[in-house]
Amino acid sequence: MILDVLGFDIGGSKISLFLSESNGKIHKRMKIRTPIFSSPEEMVELIGTMTDNVESETGRVPDAISVVIAGAVDARKGIIRSSPNLFGGMEIEFSRMLEERIGKIVYIENDATATAISEKIFGNGKVANNFIYLTLSTGIGGGVFINNRIYRGSTGMAGEFGHMVIDPLGPQCGCGRRGCFEIMAGGKGTLRIMEAMNAHSKSLYLRKISPEKLEARHIFDGAEEGDKECIRVINKVVDNMAVGVANLVNIFDPDAIMIGGGLSNSTELVIDGIAERLPSELKTMKRNVEIFKTNQITVELSPLAVVLYEKEVPSFNYERIIREMREKISEKTK
Ligand SMILES: [Zn+2]
């Protein structure tokens, strides 16, 4: 049976919508800027309105809604534990709130975990039993597949690779630790290394961009165009990326590593750069690990993939629905 799934990818800067069939065919794409939400209720209302609009525009009534979100999510319980880039508050019963608004089953998952699931169903993970998805963006995150199953951890927070320490004497990270992967590589790390190397004033390429507008991608662009200072910064960033990836290889012994996120668009510098450095970083522990760049379509299909995976390996909504049924039954028998 072919299902229609309406997927939302909610990030700090944009909200993407995809109406897709379970065979991976996308019928509608839409993108809006993420508004400033003062409460989770506002986000529920926005998604509810967007759902209503898609239904009336396309005449297709989705069978399920799937929301992937930048934040700590407990998919099994349908709860957003925290999402500092979207709204404050903790332990928000998001699936239940949205189900009440739209009267359909709602799936929710962390965005990086969802992309890992999409790699398994639609991407290069099809043939890998064990693999890591790593997203290199402003921050760093990821997901883990072990024996063909996503590993979510006890609270749904597994795969926070960005907070793996790679230099205990390094700079302080937003999480409170020192020398985390994401402050040593990724977008934040790139800007910090540029500052430490004083590269902004020395680089002919970067000098054209005012400091307040400067983003990590400018430094990658500069390196791609051959600017020596940018290359110096990016070499250091990719060295750090390779340290993090080597740690993941030593912990998980995966068949493959899929790399996505904005920084991976500099494929030659980042993907090839990590692959080149990995054997020497692993030293005597070196082994064959394939490194792939995650395709954009794999990211777009991630909300759908969450629903398809759940059909195969029921876990989260199932657990929550059973709990709610029990609560209702116990209320009635009081
Ligand atoms: Zn950290």
Residues whose N, C-alpha, C, O or C-beta is under 5 A from the ligand:
A	BS01	ZN	G162 H163 C173 G174 C175 R177 C180
